[in-house]
Amino acid sequence: MAQTFHHQQDTAVEFEKLGVIAGFLTGLALALGYVYEPIVAAGLPEWAGMGAAIAAVAVCTRAGLAISRRFGHDAH
């Protein structure tokens, strides 16, 4: 019984790790291609582009975690 519980916890943690990594990488790609470059190209300060890029990565990472938790709980 305890072994099954630990296996379920390990599986949930693995889903969360995968979700965070996938969300971060997705956010990084979006931030560089669709957020930072257009802001800087529009003539806004570089710091504004960096701030928006960091926010995009954070949002995508959080979304990846939320989605992975959803799948992790549904897998049980």
NORQUI-V247209 format. One record per run of one state. SS is the DSSP state (~ for helix, > for strand, _ for the rest). FROM is the first residue (numbers start at 1). LEN is the number of residues. Records with the same first field share a line. If there is no record, write none. Layout:
SS = FROM-LEN + FROM-LEN
This chain:
_ = 1-1 + 42-4 + 75-2
~ = 2-40 + 46-29
